Amino acid sequence: MDGRKIILLAGALIVAAITAFMARSLFMGASAPVADAQIAPAAAVPTGPKVMVATRALPVGTIIGPDTVKFQPWPKELIENAYFVEADGFDPKTVMGTVVRFAIPAGQPVTQGALVKPGDRGFLAAALGAGMRAVTVPVSAQSSVAGFVFPGDRVDLILTQSVEGGGDGPPLKASETVLRNLRVLATDQRADKQTDEKGNTIVNTFSTVTLEATPSIAEKIAVAQQVGTLSLSLRSIADNAADLEEAIASGDVDVPEGDNPAAERAMLARVAARPIEGKASYSTGADVSRFQRATVPGRSNGGGGSAPTQMASASGFPGAAPASSNSGPVVRVARGTSVTAVEVGGKK
């Protein structure tokens, strides 16, 4: 190889080395490109007048209270004449105790036509749920929690009665919770809470309470009024969780499948609103005082003693008269609480 070719080859290698060195320096010295974060424009917050909106979904029959509505800014161009506007000097106390006549979705404005006031025509019918009935029961100050029961509260119904027996002893005093989770619609024809100038609730005694019940429960309440004295027991809001667990365990409530929050909320609303009958708990006089009875007094045995007996015959009737000493067959005839032993084939 001649010298000219060697010089050209050496020059090409030098140029290639210099080019590679410069390219390496260029890539290592350049910083990686940084994408500028684009700040999303903030959602436009309505700055118009405040209107009354529903804090949650309000189905038909919901009684309006402080926890069901609130004031929220609303675009001025979207405000209708039927809205309740705070800027107009509107007092929210005027709608407390009214009843929702048309369903209102959560976050939507409450319109004047969607509410019906106490005393208006159709008020009580609007307050009732589908398939429910209104029944009024008499109460006293002692049997109505001293007046601390208001429309929208949930109560249990307690029946107190005296059960007469066939003996000479005192009657059996008994009290039992016959119905549970009944919604109070009105007290003495009032379906709203009275407040003073400072907003404090005024507690008044009343003589009647109107309750929401199913047709079968309304029949039971009518009978209970004739049997004994009715009292109200105010329920706690926390009882709904225990009722839900019991309803699920007994199969009375269908649990929705999958993860559907809307279906779960609907299930909770159904459990909280349903009256409960059956599974009544009771207490007798003996549970309160040792000097009271625990059972219905039975009929005395007629042998000269005046103390009532609690003997049970073979037929299972308490207080039955003992069979005679005859050895023949005996038939026991029951007439109410009285049981008579008649010998078969004996003399009349």
GITA-V759393 format. One record per residue. N is the residue number from 1. RES is the residue in one letter. OMEGA is omega in radians with two decimals (NA if undefined). Layout:
n = {N	N}
res = {RES	RES}
omega = {OMEGA	OMEGA}
This chain:
n = {1	2	3	4	5	6	7	8	9	10	11	12	13	14	15	16	17	18	19	20	21	22	23	24	25	26	27	28	29	30	31	32	33	34	35	36	37	38	39	40	41	42	43	44	45	46	47	48	49	50	51	52	53	54	55	56	57	58	59	60	61	62	63	64	65	66	67	68	69	70	71	72	73	74	75	76	77	78	79	80	81	82	83	84	85	86	87	88	89	90	91	92	93	94	95	96	97	98	99	100	101	102	103	104	105	106	107	108	109	110	111	112	113	114	115	116	117	118	119	120	121	122	123	124	125	126	127	128	129	130	131	132	133	134	135	136	137	138	139	140	141	142	143	144	145	146	147	148	149	150	151	152	153	154	155	156	157	158	159	160	161	162	163	164	165	166	167	168	169	170	171	172	173	174	175	176	177	178	179	180	181	182	183	184	185	186	187	188	189	190	191	192	193	194	195	196	197	198	199	200	201	202	203	204	205	206	207	208	209	210	211	212	213	214	215	216	217	218	219	220	221	222	223	224	225	226	227	228	229	230	231	232	233	234	235	236	237	238	239	240	241	242	243	244	245	246	247	248	249	250	251	252	253	254	255	256	257	258	259	260	261	262	263	264	265	266	267	268	269	270	271	272	273	274	275	276	277	278	279	280	281	282	283	284	285	286	287	288	289	290	291	292	293	294	295	296	297	298	299	300	301	302	303	304	305	306	307	308	309	310	311	312	313	314	315	316	317	318	319	320	321	322	323	324	325	326	327	328	329	330	331	332	333	334	335	336	337	338	339	340	341	342	343	344	345	346	347	348}
res = {M	D	G	R	K	I	I	L	L	A	G	A	L	I	V	A	A	I	T	A	F	M	A	R	S	L	F	M	G	A	S	A	P	V	A	D	A	Q	I	A	P	A	A	A	V	P	T	G	P	K	V	M	V	A	T	R	A	L	P	V	G	T	I	I	G	P	D	T	V	K	F	Q	P	W	P	K	E	L	I	E	N	A	Y	F	V	E	A	D	G	F	D	P	K	T	V	M	G	T	V	V	R	F	A	I	P	A	G	Q	P	V	T	Q	G	A	L	V	K	P	G	D	R	G	F	L	A	A	A	L	G	A	G	M	R	A	V	T	V	P	V	S	A	Q	S	S	V	A	G	F	V	F	P	G	D	R	V	D	L	I	L	T	Q	S	V	E	G	G	G	D	G	P	P	L	K	A	S	E	T	V	L	R	N	L	R	V	L	A	T	D	Q	R	A	D	K	Q	T	D	E	K	G	N	T	I	V	N	T	F	S	T	V	T	L	E	A	T	P	S	I	A	E	K	I	A	V	A	Q	Q	V	G	T	L	S	L	S	L	R	S	I	A	D	N	A	A	D	L	E	E	A	I	A	S	G	D	V	D	V	P	E	G	D	N	P	A	A	E	R	A	M	L	A	R	V	A	A	R	P	I	E	G	K	A	S	Y	S	T	G	A	D	V	S	R	F	Q	R	A	T	V	P	G	R	S	N	G	G	G	G	S	A	P	T	Q	M	A	S	A	S	G	F	P	G	A	A	P	A	S	S	N	S	G	P	V	V	R	V	A	R	G	T	S	V	T	A	V	E	V	G	G	K	K}
omega = {-3.12	-3.07	-3.12	-3.14	3.12	3.13	-3.14	3.13	3.13	3.12	3.12	3.12	3.12	-3.13	3.13	3.14	3.14	3.14	3.13	3.14	-3.13	3.12	3.12	3.13	-3.12	-3.11	-3.12	-3.10	-3.11	3.12	3.14	-3.14	-3.14	3.12	3.10	3.13	3.11	3.14	-3.13	3.12	-3.13	3.13	-3.12	3.13	3.13	-3.14	-3.13	3.11	3.13	3.11	3.14	3.13	3.12	3.10	3.10	3.10	-3.09	3.10	3.12	-3.14	3.13	3.08	-3.09	3.09	-3.12	-3.09	-3.09	-3.11	3.07	3.09	-3.09	3.10	-3.10	3.12	-3.05	-3.09	-3.13	-3.11	3.10	-3.14	-3.11	-3.13	3.03	-3.05	-3.13	-3.09	-3.11	-3.12	-3.12	3.12	-3.10	3.14	-3.09	3.13	3.11	-3.11	3.06	-3.05	3.13	3.14	3.07	-3.09	-3.13	3.10	3.13	3.11	-3.13	-3.14	3.08	-3.14	-3.12	-3.14	-3.13	-3.10	3.05	-3.03	3.06	-3.11	3.10	3.13	3.13	-3.11	-3.07	3.11	3.11	-3.12	-3.11	3.04	-3.13	3.12	-3.09	3.14	3.08	3.14	-3.08	-3.14	3.07	3.12	3.06	3.14	-3.14	-3.07	-3.13	3.11	3.08	3.10	-3.12	3.02	-3.06	3.08	-3.09	3.11	3.08	-3.08	2.95	-3.12	-3.10	3.11	3.11	-3.08	3.03	-3.09	3.12	3.09	-3.11	-3.09	-3.11	-3.10	3.13	3.13	3.12	3.05	-3.08	3.09	-3.11	3.05	-3.02	-3.10	-3.07	2.99	3.07	-3.14	3.10	3.12	-3.09	3.03	-3.07	3.08	3.06	-3.12	3.13	3.11	3.10	3.12	3.10	-3.09	3.14	3.14	3.12	-3.13	3.10	-3.12	3.11	3.03	-3.12	-3.06	3.12	3.09	3.10	-3.06	3.06	-3.07	3.01	3.12	-3.14	3.11	3.09	3.09	3.13	3.11	3.12	3.10	-3.10	3.12	3.12	-3.09	-3.06	-3.10	-3.13	3.07	3.13	3.07	-3.07	-3.12	3.06	3.09	-3.11	-3.13	-3.10	-3.14	3.12	3.11	3.12	3.13	3.13	-3.14	3.12	-3.12	-3.13	3.13	3.14	-3.11	3.09	3.14	-3.13	3.13	3.12	-3.12	-3.13	-3.11	-3.13	3.12	3.11	3.11	3.10	3.10	3.12	3.13	3.13	3.14	-3.11	-3.04	-3.02	3.01	-3.08	3.07	-3.08	-3.14	-3.09	3.02	-3.07	3.04	3.11	-3.12	-3.13	3.09	-3.11	-3.08	3.12	-3.12	3.11	-3.07	3.05	-3.13	3.09	-3.13	3.14	-3.13	3.14	-3.01	3.08	-3.12	3.12	3.13	-3.13	-3.10	3.12	-3.14	3.09	-3.10	3.12	-3.14	3.13	3.14	3.05	-3.14	3.11	3.07	-3.12	3.11	-3.10	3.13	3.14	-3.11	3.11	-3.10	-3.11	3.12	-3.05	3.05	3.13	-3.12	-3.11	3.02	-3.04	3.10	-3.13	3.13	-3.12	3.10	-3.13	3.14	3.12	3.13	3.14	3.13	3.10	NA}
